[in-house]
Amino acid sequence: MTKFFLSLHVIAAVLAIGPVTVVASMFPKALRRAHAAPGDVEAYAALRLLHRICRVYAGVGIAVPVFGFATASSLGVLGSAWLIVSILLTAAAAAVLVLLILPAQGRALAAVSPPGPGAEGEASVHRVAGRLAMLTGVFNLLWATVTVLMIIRPGSTTGA
């Protein structure tokens, strides 16, 4: 059963977290493009699509810790320091995504649509895009650290 849970955990991570890291990283550039061309329907549609992908895959990403806990439980490593650190980093990554990145993307999306009076200024959009790029970098770094911990597993007693 352990191999089954581990397989589901890894598949969920690749299929759910992978797209979020890529798409969230693409969002700031797409935001600048959509803001630079207020009448460009394609640029706005791309921005909307990127935000939607982030939201949907963030929800699907719940499967990663669920299968992770099942795997850790079947391995008997729930109390291991490396796993506890991984859980805390995963929670931090989820908080960055759900509490910071997704709401900022939503606000940015609203700011560029529809173009017209009161639209965000150039400096403001660049500031928002820069902040989103930074937050996405933090999110990606947290997940990269969790991935390394899952592979190295310092102090692991599983022998793998």
N, C-alpha and C positions, 0 to 999 in steps of 0.2 A: 504494500500500500504506500510505503514511503516513496518509492520511485514514481508512482502514479501522481502523488501530491506534488513532488518536486517537479515533475514534467509539467503539470498544470501551472505551477507557480512560475516557472521559467517562461512558458508560452504566454501566460498572462502579462508578465513583465515586458516581454518583447513586443507583443501585439498592442498593449495598452499604453505603457510608459514611453516606448520608443516613438510612436507618433506624436505624443504630447511634447516631447522634448524637441522634435524637429519642427513641428507646426508653431509652437510657442516661440521658437527662435526665428521663424520666418515673419511673425506678426509685426514687429517693429518696422522692418523694411517696407512691408505692405502698407502699414499705416502712413509712413512718409509718402509713399507713392500715391495713395488715395487722397491724401491731403493736398499734394502738389497738383493733382488733376481733379478738381471738384466735380466736373461733369463726367468723369470717366466711370461709367457704370460697371465695367469689368473690374476696375481697381477696387471699387466698393464691394462688389460681389465676392471678390477674392478675400478681402478683409473679413467679410461676414462669414465666409466658409471656414477660414482659419479659426475664427473664434468658436464657431459651432463644433468643429473637430476637437478643439481643446476641451470644450464643455462635455461633449459626449464621451471622449476617451478618458477624461478625468473620472467620470462615473464608472466606466468599465474598469478603470484602474483599481477599484475597490477589491477586485478579485485577487490582486497581487498579495496584499497582506493576509487575506482570508486563506489562500492556499499556502502562504508562507507560514502562518500559524499552524496549519494542519501538518505541514512538513516538519516543522520544528518539534511539534508535539510527538509525531511518530518517531523522530530521531532521538527524543529525550533530551533536547538541548535548550529548552525554554529558559533556563536560568543562566545560560552562558553569556559572558560579558559581551562578546562580539555580536551576539544576537540582540541583546538589549540595546546596545549602541545602534545597531541597524534599525531597530524598531523606532528609536527616538529620532534618528535621521529621516526615516520614512515619514514619520508624523510631521517633522519639520518641513519636508518637501511637500507633503500634502497641504499643510497650512499655507505655505508660500503660494502654491497653485490656487487653492480654493479661496483664500482670504485676500490675496494680493494680485496675482496675475489675472485671473478670470474677471474680477470686478474692474480692474484697470482696462482690460481689453474691452469690456462692455461699455465703459465710459468713453473710451477712445472711439469706439464704433459710433456711438451716439453723437460724438463731437464732429465727425466728418460726414454725417448724414442727417438730413439732407443738407447739402451746402447752401449757404445763404447767410443772411445777417446774423451776427452773433456767433459765427463759427469760430472755433479756436484759432488763435494766432499762430504764425509760423514757429515762433520761439516756444510756445506752449506745446505744440504737437511734437517738436523735436525733443523737448524735455520729457514728455510722456513716453515717447518712443525709446529714449535713452534709459528711462527708469524701467520700462518693460524689458528692455534688453538685459539690464543688470539683474532684475528679478529672475528672468529666465535663466541667466547664467548661474545664479545661486541655486535654482531648482535643479538644473542639469548637474552641477557640481555635487549636490547632495545625493542625487541618484547614482552618479558615478562612484562616489564613496561607498554607498550601500552595496553596489555591485562588486567592488573590490573586496569589501568585508565578506560578502557571501562566497567569494571564490577563495580567499586566503584563510578565512575563519581562524583567527588567532586563538590558540588554546582549544581548538576543536578536539573533541574526543571521538569523532566519528571515523577517524582513520582515513578519510578521503581527502 
